[in-house]
């Protein structure tokens, strides 16, 4: 693909709305385009679009992006080499860069299988990534998220979302007994105190290394109430133990989401290959830790293989009305990925000489 076709692909992807739960139109478009580029293409039972190049031998490298977006966003327009529109950064830019880079190997003899997947539902429940967990196990993964063309994502915080439901006997407002809303507020205060205690004992000075709790909502009345809590988790936080030790008495705790934090070392094969690709294309690689979560949090702990995140775009623009990406950065990211993939394939083949690819690295 030349630069014009690479830009056209991204522009077309951004023009097709794909809010979480409504990714079918984009999946169909990508399936057709991937097939035309020489990929072996399918759409799986979750709605993920998958394209594969390379032969049956050698390590399997998964480029895992996501096709869905949050609602809203600026009008789609391309002006002065900058593409505006929902998904330009999060994360159609990274996914398009992966497709374009992998397409360069569609008719080559790269000693690896490259699989590009545009997963569904990442912005909600990661249904697409969860579908993949028990159906494949690649030898290495690049997560398509905006890191900036010269940076490598080496970690994402985990997340724990839960509610505490409170029911108390009916009583008059003049009763000295605490009402349900008051009890729920007190339980949130206790939870916050427990998070703060963990930070004192185990957390570090950086936000990535600390539990970051928030009270999302309290609803109810004197008889019934619910407090909803969300906490960004650091590596090593034992959420199950935390919830077991939370003194909620007979009140109900409901967990909506729990994904652990993930982090890769700078010696991780994917981190090293991406960093080398950045250097080869004239920049100095910068490792980045993200305070949000991604599909990495779902697949990384399950697969236990080398992982890092990479993609063009400024993550500060995600979900905003200013979302945009410069085509020069997008093209730079394609070149970095194209440089990194052969390096990664070669590094993954080395352990195979001694008994098979390593599947022990990549997450914490």
Protein Blocks (a to p, Z undefined) as FASTA:
>chain_A
ZZklmmmmmmmmmmpgcbehiammmmmmmmmmmmmnopacdddfkopacddeddfedcdd
dddddfbdceeiiddddeehiacdehklmomkmmmmmmmmmmmmmmccbdbdddddddeh
klmnommmmmmmmmgccfbdcddddebjkbccfbdcdddddddddddddddfkbmbdcfk
lmmmmmmmmmmmmmmmmmmmmmcfbfklpccdddfbdcddfkbccddddddddehiafkl
mmmmpcgkjaccddfbdcddddddfklmklmmmmmmmmmnopacdddddfbdcfklmmmm
mnopacddddedjfklgoiakbccdfklmmmmmmmmmmmmmmmmmmmmmmmmnopaafkg
hiZZ
